[in-house]
């Protein structure tokens, strides 16, 4: 694991608690130092936002071009704008400072267990999609979603999606015409009963920017007033 934190006392405290759980932890005091280590991608990153030089959000943007490893933001910057931008860039969780190191270690463990479940043999957990015995490849328009490979292709090219973006899209496409509220999507795709539901809207917006000709007038992922979102198949998408 990699802790990107410029306060040495906080960094050592986090490393100590994670080490007690058997994790091997390295520390980088700057984003630049962390990116210099990308020849060995960490299994998880704990990221401060208020770093000297390149800040945490800039680091996250650069890190996501190299890895989809889970990232937990640990920061005193807790405005809605920072949270939304961090989640929108692919962060998996946000913990505000000051924090309990025991709670942080527990959140790390819970995230890793959830990822282990999602990457297991059960395709319904991995992609949120096809039932056992059915095809794991779904098509709409010129797009192909491969639930086994975890990829979205269009005209033979692969589109870059985060792990969570893929899971959310697969969940919706595999249930055409059905409406799902943000809380239901958060439970079914993120496997969380509680949390910041704004992350669902952020991921919907990111998906629309990647698959819609006009994200402001979406063809595929529709907003249903009072209900949430639904995938509109076939002629219904026109």
Steps between C-alpha positions, in 0.01 A plus 500: 500500500607856434431789739535838326516743791731795571450496880752239624319444830171419324675286239680295765180461704311368198787269405515363854130412515497348151815306584321344797255351251784344302524757221834609357495880489721756329478877546540784251503859625412650160293405199810522284681246719197271489476513120872423475420160657246396239729226370351307793125569514366487860198290594340803667580871540416722796515853364512844662375787283697790651843395377789734418558544128258280307187461714309180567242550227771554240671185624177303479441613142851386403479177702177397328677498164726223633288302744146433622626395845270620778563848643375636832529876542596600856486878522401806698364643175143378528292739293236348275701619201814313613300186578316505168816566301690228685223245451458612142870435435463145630556511876321215680448666838552829685607525865513840667778615731525474793425128492519193720789280376305192610201606291726578204659154523152345517388696191810380314420140594135536398596647161749221431246232597242659269748504213586135565129414476456699180800338335393147593341231281141620530427718193193651663724646771774602258297675237166534672351333199418171337347211688678168508487316170442805281731693272717756673530716186238772455456723196329835446539721196861466387618405851593158641526441876705193593422399857781244512772731370356808671525705182284731290576496127376718216584434135782269605663747740500476878362797696667581831263446794577480869408176673199664664386671180501163325305333781240776504457494122477120491242502778277746311544347154420151631169632639362704207202723561507467880543808718738501796537766765841621617470311830416176320790539257733578790387180671505274194814629325710635788364235744458769765190573705624842608725764352512810281237442229641788294764257374225330296417824317870567442549157341186541287635832371838341421333214312288740298809694395652176372206332322252773409521713187345783703534447878248779560238308296592137577383228265593199715503590870182691577415697812159404637357788710433379851631150423866523404648355182424237239663356190284561191537215247422491129245741362428624851843663495416721204 
